């Protein structure tokens, strides 16, 4: 899970305590530690908002991370 960036998913007002479900490309890229251009090239599902708006579902980002984990098996 992306614990260190959980504050990114909070509403900007902070008083509602509502978790944000969709992130702007800049926010999603920041959470992953990559550029928005690199993010666009990844196979993470995007949500269209209006004609030109794009958002990323936090759940899809987490699923992408899980699917792309590599390392030694213990």
N, CA, C and O atoms as a GROMACS GRO file, in nm:
protein
  296
    1UNK      N    1   0.083  -0.119   0.000
    1UNK     CA    2   0.000   0.000   0.000
    1UNK      C    3   0.087   0.125   0.000
    1UNK      O    4   0.204   0.120   0.038
    2UNK      N    5   0.031   0.235  -0.041
    2UNK     CA    6   0.105   0.359  -0.050
    2UNK      C    7   0.080   0.440   0.077
    2UNK      O    8   0.013   0.543   0.072
    3UNK      N    9   0.131   0.395   0.187
    3UNK     CA   10   0.106   0.458   0.317
    3UNK      C   11   0.169   0.595   0.330
    3UNK      O   12   0.107   0.687   0.382
    4UNK      N   13   0.294   0.611   0.282
    4UNK     CA   14   0.364   0.736   0.304
    4UNK      C   15   0.299   0.852   0.230
    4UNK      O   16   0.328   0.968   0.260
    5UNK      N   17   0.213   0.824   0.133
    5UNK     CA   18   0.148   0.930   0.056
    5UNK      C   19  -0.002   0.937   0.082
    5UNK      O   20  -0.075   0.998   0.004
    6UNK      N   21  -0.049   0.878   0.191
    6UNK     CA   22  -0.192   0.878   0.218
    6UNK      C   23  -0.250   1.018   0.228
    6UNK      O   24  -0.369   1.036   0.199
    7UNK      N   25  -0.172   1.117   0.268
    7UNK     CA   26  -0.224   1.253   0.277
    7UNK      C   27  -0.267   1.306   0.140
    7UNK      O   28  -0.352   1.395   0.133
    8UNK      N   29  -0.211   1.253   0.034
    8UNK     CA   30  -0.250   1.295  -0.101
    8UNK      C   31  -0.395   1.259  -0.128
    8UNK      O   32  -0.463   1.326  -0.205
    9UNK      N   33  -0.443   1.151  -0.065
    9UNK     CA   34  -0.577   1.104  -0.093
    9UNK      C   35  -0.684   1.172  -0.010
    9UNK      O   36  -0.802   1.142  -0.026
   10UNK      N   37  -0.647   1.261   0.077
   10UNK     CA   38  -0.743   1.332   0.161
   10UNK      C   39  -0.795   1.454   0.088
   10UNK      O   40  -0.725   1.516   0.008
   11UNK      N   41  -0.918   1.488   0.118
   11UNK     CA   42  -0.978   1.609   0.062
   11UNK      C   43  -0.896   1.730   0.105
   11UNK      O   44  -0.843   1.733   0.216
   12UNK      N   45  -0.887   1.829   0.020
   12UNK     CA   46  -0.806   1.945   0.052
   12UNK      C   47  -0.862   2.023   0.170
   12UNK      O   48  -0.788   2.093   0.238
   13UNK      N   49  -0.992   2.013   0.195
   13UNK     CA   50  -1.050   2.084   0.308
   13UNK      C   51  -1.006   2.022   0.440
   13UNK      O   52  -0.994   2.092   0.540
   14UNK      N   53  -0.984   1.890   0.440
   14UNK     CA   54  -0.937   1.822   0.560
   14UNK      C   55  -1.043   1.803   0.665
   14UNK      O   56  -1.033   1.711   0.746
   15UNK      N   57  -1.143   1.887   0.668
   15UNK     CA   58  -1.244   1.879   0.772
   15UNK      C   59  -1.348   1.771   0.747
   15UNK      O   60  -1.412   1.724   0.841
   16UNK      N   61  -1.364   1.729   0.622
   16UNK     CA   62  -1.466   1.629   0.591
   16UNK      C   63  -1.418   1.488   0.622
   16UNK      O   64  -1.501   1.401   0.650
   17UNK      N   65  -1.288   1.464   0.618
   17UNK     CA   66  -1.235   1.332   0.645
   17UNK      C   67  -1.267   1.232   0.536
   17UNK      O   68  -1.258   1.111   0.559
   18UNK      N   69  -1.304   1.280   0.417
   18UNK     CA   70  -1.341   1.193   0.306
   18UNK      C   71  -1.216   1.156   0.227
   18UNK      O   72  -1.138   1.244   0.190
   19UNK      N   73  -1.197   1.027   0.202
   19UNK     CA   74  -1.086   0.982   0.120
   19UNK      C   75  -1.114   1.018  -0.026
   19UNK      O   76  -1.226   0.999  -0.075
   20UNK      N   77  -1.012   1.069  -0.093
   20UNK     CA   78  -1.026   1.099  -0.236
   20UNK      C   79  -1.017   0.969  -0.313
   20UNK      O   80  -0.930   0.887  -0.286
   21UNK      N   81  -1.106   0.951  -0.406
   21UNK     CA   82  -1.109   0.829  -0.487
   21UNK      C   83  -1.030   0.843  -0.615
   21UNK      O   84  -0.976   0.745  -0.666
   22UNK      N   85  -1.024   0.963  -0.667
   22UNK     CA   86  -0.956   0.987  -0.794
   22UNK      C   87  -0.846   1.091  -0.776
   22UNK      O   88  -0.864   1.191  -0.705
   23UNK      N   89  -0.734   1.067  -0.841
   23UNK     CA   90  -0.621   1.159  -0.835
   23UNK      C   91  -0.595   1.220  -0.972
   23UNK      O   92  -0.614   1.154  -1.074
   24UNK      N   93  -0.554   1.345  -0.973
   24UNK     CA   94  -0.508   1.408  -1.096
   24UNK      C   95  -0.378   1.341  -1.138
   24UNK      O   96  -0.309   1.284  -1.053
   25UNK      N   97  -0.344   1.347  -1.266
   25UNK     CA   98  -0.219   1.284  -1.310
   25UNK      C   99  -0.096   1.330  -1.232
   25UNK      O  100  -0.009   1.249  -1.202
   26UNK      N  101  -0.088   1.458  -1.200
   26UNK     CA  102   0.026   1.510  -1.125
   26UNK      C  103   0.032   1.448  -0.985
   26UNK      O  104   0.141   1.418  -0.936
   27UNK      N  105  -0.084   1.430  -0.922
   27UNK     CA  106  -0.090   1.372  -0.788
   27UNK      C  107  -0.053   1.224  -0.790
   27UNK      O  108   0.021   1.175  -0.705
   28UNK      N  109  -0.106   1.153  -0.890
   28UNK     CA  110  -0.075   1.010  -0.902
   28UNK      C  111   0.074   0.989  -0.930
   28UNK      O  112   0.137   0.900  -0.874
   29UNK      N  113   0.130   1.073  -1.017
   29UNK     CA  114   0.272   1.063  -1.048
   29UNK      C  115   0.356   1.092  -0.924
   29UNK      O  116   0.455   1.024  -0.898
   30UNK      N  117   0.317   1.193  -0.849
   30UNK     CA  118   0.390   1.226  -0.726
   30UNK      C  119   0.385   1.110  -0.628
   30UNK      O  120   0.486   1.079  -0.564
   31UNK      N  121   0.270   1.048  -0.614
   31UNK     CA  122   0.255   0.935  -0.521
   31UNK      C  123   0.345   0.819  -0.561
   31UNK      O  124   0.394   0.746  -0.475
   32UNK      N  125   0.367   0.801  -0.692
   32UNK     CA  126   0.451   0.693  -0.741
   32UNK      C  127   0.598   0.733  -0.754
   32UNK      O  128   0.684   0.648  -0.778
   33UNK      N  129   0.627   0.860  -0.739
   33UNK     CA  130   0.765   0.907  -0.751
   33UNK      C  131   0.816   0.911  -0.893
   33UNK      O  132   0.934   0.889  -0.918
   34UNK      N  133   0.725   0.938  -0.988
   34UNK     CA  134   0.762   0.942  -1.130
   34UNK      C  135   0.704   1.070  -1.191
   34UNK      O  136   0.630   1.142  -1.125
   35UNK      N  137   0.738   1.096  -1.315
   35UNK     CA  138   0.683   1.214  -1.384
   35UNK      C  139   0.545   1.181  -1.440
   35UNK      O  140   0.514   1.065  -1.464
   36UNK      N  141   0.462   1.284  -1.462
   36UNK     CA  142   0.332   1.260  -1.526
   36UNK      C  143   0.346   1.198  -1.664
   36UNK      O  144   0.261   1.119  -1.706
   37UNK      N  145   0.453   1.232  -1.735
   37UNK     CA  146   0.475   1.173  -1.868
   37UNK      C  147   0.501   1.023  -1.858
   37UNK      O  148   0.450   0.945  -1.939
   38UNK      N  149   0.581   0.983  -1.760
   38UNK     CA  150   0.608   0.841  -1.739
   38UNK      C  151   0.479   0.769  -1.698
   38UNK      O  152   0.452   0.658  -1.743
   39UNK      N  153   0.402   0.832  -1.612
   39UNK     CA  154   0.273   0.775  -1.569
   39UNK      C  155   0.184   0.745  -1.688
   39UNK      O  156   0.121   0.639  -1.693
   40UNK      N  157   0.179   0.836  -1.782
   40UNK     CA  158   0.092   0.819  -1.899
   40UNK      C  159   0.128   0.692  -1.977
   40UNK      O  160   0.041   0.629  -2.037
   41UNK      N  161   0.255   0.656  -1.977
   41UNK     CA  162   0.299   0.538  -2.051
   41UNK      C  163   0.276   0.405  -1.980
   41UNK      O  164   0.292   0.299  -2.040
   42UNK      N  165   0.238   0.411  -1.853
   42UNK     CA  166   0.213   0.288  -1.778
   42UNK      C  167   0.074   0.234  -1.808
   42UNK      O  168  -0.012   0.307  -1.857
   43UNK      N  169   0.054   0.107  -1.780
   43UNK     CA  170  -0.076   0.044  -1.809
   43UNK      C  171  -0.172   0.053  -1.691
   43UNK      O  172  -0.237  -0.045  -1.655
   44UNK      N  173  -0.180   0.171  -1.630
   44UNK     CA  174  -0.275   0.195  -1.522
   44UNK      C  175  -0.402   0.251  -1.584
   44UNK      O  176  -0.396   0.344  -1.665
   45UNK      N  177  -0.516   0.195  -1.547
   45UNK     CA  178  -0.642   0.241  -1.602
   45UNK      C  179  -0.666   0.388  -1.568
   45UNK      O  180  -0.633   0.434  -1.459
   46UNK      N  181  -0.723   0.459  -1.665
   46UNK     CA  182  -0.755   0.601  -1.646
   46UNK      C  183  -0.906   0.621  -1.649
   46UNK      O  184  -0.979   0.544  -1.710
   47UNK      N  185  -0.951   0.725  -1.581
   47UNK     CA  186  -1.093   0.760  -1.578
   47UNK      C  187  -1.107   0.894  -1.649
   47UNK      O  188  -1.042   0.992  -1.613
   48UNK      N  189  -1.192   0.899  -1.750
   48UNK     CA  190  -1.218   1.024  -1.821
   48UNK      C  191  -1.319   1.106  -1.741
   48UNK      O  192  -1.423   1.055  -1.698
   49UNK      N  193  -1.287   1.234  -1.723
   49UNK     CA  194  -1.376   1.327  -1.656
   49UNK      C  195  -1.401   1.440  -1.755
   49UNK      O  196  -1.314   1.524  -1.778
   50UNK      N  197  -1.518   1.442  -1.812
   50UNK     CA  198  -1.546   1.540  -1.918
   50UNK      C  199  -1.477   1.501  -2.046
   50UNK      O  200  -1.447   1.383  -2.069
   51UNK      N  201  -1.451   1.600  -2.130
   51UNK     CA  202  -1.389   1.572  -2.260
   51UNK      C  203  -1.237   1.558  -2.251
   51UNK      O  204  -1.179   1.478  -2.324
   52UNK      N  205  -1.173   1.635  -2.162
   52UNK     CA  206  -1.027   1.635  -2.159
   52UNK      C  207  -0.967   1.592  -2.027
   52UNK      O  208  -0.847   1.563  -2.019
   53UNK      N  209  -1.047   1.587  -1.923
   53UNK     CA  210  -0.995   1.554  -1.791
   53UNK      C  211  -0.964   1.406  -1.775
   53UNK      O  212  -1.037   1.320  -1.824
   54UNK      N  213  -0.856   1.378  -1.706
   54UNK     CA  214  -0.814   1.240  -1.677
   54UNK      C  215  -0.785   1.230  -1.528
   54UNK      O  216  -0.723   1.319  -1.470
   55UNK      N  217  -0.831   1.122  -1.466
   55UNK     CA  218  -0.803   1.096  -1.326
   55UNK      C  219  -0.763   0.949  -1.312
   55UNK      O  220  -0.792   0.866  -1.398
   56UNK      N  221  -0.696   0.920  -1.201
   56UNK     CA  222  -0.653   0.784  -1.171
   56UNK      C  223  -0.719   0.739  -1.042
   56UNK      O  224  -0.714   0.809  -0.941
   57UNK      N  225  -0.781   0.622  -1.046
   57UNK     CA  226  -0.844   0.563  -0.929
   57UNK      C  227  -0.735   0.510  -0.836
   57UNK      O  228  -0.647   0.435  -0.880
   58UNK      N  229  -0.740   0.548  -0.710
   58UNK     CA  230  -0.640   0.505  -0.612
   58UNK      C  231  -0.633   0.352  -0.607
   58UNK      O  232  -0.524   0.296  -0.593
   59UNK      N  233  -0.747   0.286  -0.617
   59UNK     CA  234  -0.748   0.139  -0.613
   59UNK      C  235  -0.674   0.079  -0.732
   59UNK      O  236  -0.605  -0.022  -0.717
   60UNK      N  237  -0.687   0.141  -0.849
   60UNK     CA  238  -0.617   0.092  -0.968
   60UNK      C  239  -0.466   0.112  -0.954
   60UNK      O  240  -0.388   0.028  -1.000
   61UNK      N  241  -0.426   0.221  -0.892
   61UNK     CA  242  -0.282   0.243  -0.869
   61UNK      C  243  -0.227   0.135  -0.778
   61UNK      O  244  -0.121   0.079  -0.804
   62UNK      N  245  -0.300   0.104  -0.671
   62UNK     CA  246  -0.255   0.000  -0.578
   62UNK      C  247  -0.252  -0.137  -0.645
   62UNK      O  248  -0.160  -0.215  -0.622
   63UNK      N  249  -0.352  -0.167  -0.729
   63UNK     CA  250  -0.352  -0.294  -0.802
   63UNK      C  251  -0.234  -0.303  -0.897
   63UNK      O  252  -0.172  -0.409  -0.911
   64UNK      N  253  -0.202  -0.192  -0.963
   64UNK     CA  254  -0.088  -0.191  -1.055
   64UNK      C  255   0.041  -0.219  -0.979
   64UNK      O  256   0.126  -0.294  -1.026
   65UNK      N  257   0.055  -0.158  -0.862
   65UNK     CA  258   0.175  -0.182  -0.781
   65UNK      C  259   0.185  -0.329  -0.744
   65UNK      O  260   0.292  -0.389  -0.757
   66UNK      N  261   0.077  -0.388  -0.697
   66UNK     CA  262   0.077  -0.529  -0.659
   66UNK      C  263   0.114  -0.618  -0.778
   66UNK      O  264   0.189  -0.714  -0.763
   67UNK      N  265   0.060  -0.587  -0.895
   67UNK     CA  266   0.085  -0.669  -1.014
   67UNK      C  267   0.229  -0.658  -1.064
   67UNK      O  268   0.278  -0.747  -1.134
   68UNK      N  269   0.298  -0.549  -1.028
   68UNK     CA  270   0.433  -0.527  -1.080
   68UNK      C  271   0.542  -0.544  -0.976
   68UNK      O  272   0.658  -0.509  -1.001
   69UNK      N  273   0.507  -0.596  -0.862
   69UNK     CA  274   0.610  -0.622  -0.760
   69UNK      C  275   0.699  -0.736  -0.806
   69UNK      O  276   0.651  -0.836  -0.859
   70UNK      N  277   0.828  -0.719  -0.785
   70UNK     CA  278   0.926  -0.821  -0.820
   70UNK      C  279   1.022  -0.834  -0.703
   70UNK      O  280   1.040  -0.742  -0.623
   71UNK      N  281   1.082  -0.947  -0.695
   71UNK     CA  282   1.182  -0.965  -0.590
   71UNK      C  283   1.206  -1.111  -0.562
   71UNK      O  284   1.155  -1.200  -0.630
   72UNK      N  285   1.284  -1.132  -0.462
   72UNK     CA  286   1.317  -1.270  -0.421
   72UNK      C  287   1.198  -1.334  -0.352
   72UNK      O  288   1.130  -1.272  -0.271
   73UNK      N  289   1.177  -1.457  -0.386
   73UNK     CA  290   1.073  -1.532  -0.316
   73UNK      C  291   1.137  -1.600  -0.196
   73UNK      O  292   1.246  -1.656  -0.205
   74UNK      N  293   1.068  -1.593  -0.086
   74UNK     CA  294   1.123  -1.651   0.038
   74UNK      C  295   1.061  -1.784   0.066
   74UNK      O  296   1.095  -1.848   0.166
   0.00000   0.00000   0.00000
